[in-house]
Amino acid sequence: MRYQDCAEAAQADDGAFATPAADTSINAATGLSTDYLNHFNEAIMLLDMLRDAPDCRDDFLTWRAKSYREHFAASRVRSRDTAIAAYDVADAHAR
């Protein structure tokens, strides 16, 4: 099922969810936000910095992946609540 169909179904069920605005990073086809990838980019940037800044080693070694929901719950991204709601109705295969 496409994200838009899921979003409409969720909205019909309880009226609490609306299709995300065009200015969010949420993909309308999948319901997933590209902002989640930024979480993994943090680790990649730390790894890349190790050669020139070895004092970043502990930061890199203590970095842990967060779940999608954990990432957005801790995020200051304006659309974080929408990202979590969209994830909840996104196709399980896409997740």
C-alpha positions in Angstrom: 0.0 0.0 0.0 1.3 3.5 -0.9 2.0 6.0 1.9 -0.7 8.3 0.8 -3.3 5.5 1.0 -2.0 4.7 4.5 -2.2 8.3 5.6 -5.7 8.7 4.3 -6.8 5.5 6.0 -5.2 6.6 9.3 -6.9 10.0 9.0 -10.2 8.4 8.4 -9.8 6.1 11.4 -9.2 8.8 14.0 -8.7 12.1 12.2 -5.4 12.6 14.0 -3.1 12.3 11.0 -2.8 14.4 7.9 -0.6 14.0 4.9 2.7 15.8 5.6 3.2 19.3 4.1 5.4 19.6 1.0 8.1 21.4 3.0 8.9 18.3 5.1 11.6 15.7 4.3 9.0 13.0 4.4 8.8 11.0 1.1 5.1 11.0 0.0 5.5 7.5 -1.6 7.0 5.7 1.4 6.2 7.9 4.4 9.8 7.8 5.5 11.9 10.9 6.3 15.4 11.4 4.9 16.3 13.2 8.1 16.8 9.8 9.7 19.8 9.2 7.5 21.4 12.2 9.1 21.7 10.2 12.3 24.0 7.7 10.5 25.9 10.5 8.8 27.0 11.6 12.2 28.9 8.3 12.7 30.4 8.5 9.2 31.6 12.1 9.8 33.2 11.1 13.1 34.9 8.2 11.4 36.2 10.5 8.6 37.5 12.9 11.2 39.5 10.3 13.2 42.6 10.7 11.0 43.0 14.4 11.7 41.3 14.6 15.1 42.1 11.4 17.0 40.4 12.9 20.1 37.1 12.2 18.4 37.7 8.5 18.9 35.7 8.2 22.0 32.7 10.0 20.4 32.9 7.6 17.5 33.2 4.5 19.7 30.3 5.5 21.9 28.0 6.4 19.0 25.0 4.0 18.8 22.3 3.7 16.2 18.9 4.9 17.3 15.6 3.5 16.1 13.6 5.7 13.8 11.2 6.6 16.6 14.1 7.3 19.0 15.8 9.5 16.5 12.8 11.7 15.9 11.7 11.8 19.6 15.1 13.3 20.4 15.2 15.5 17.3 14.6 19.2 17.0 13.3 18.8 13.4 10.1 20.8 13.0 8.3 17.9 11.4 9.4 15.3 14.0 5.8 14.4 15.2 4.7 14.1 11.6 7.7 11.9 10.8 6.8 9.5 13.6 3.1 9.4 12.7 3.9 8.8 9.0 6.3 6.0 10.0 3.6 4.4 12.1 1.4 4.1 9.0 4.1 3.4 6.4 4.2 0.1 4.7 6.2 -2.4 6.8 8.3 -3.4 3.9 9.3 0.2 3.3 10.3 0.5 6.9 
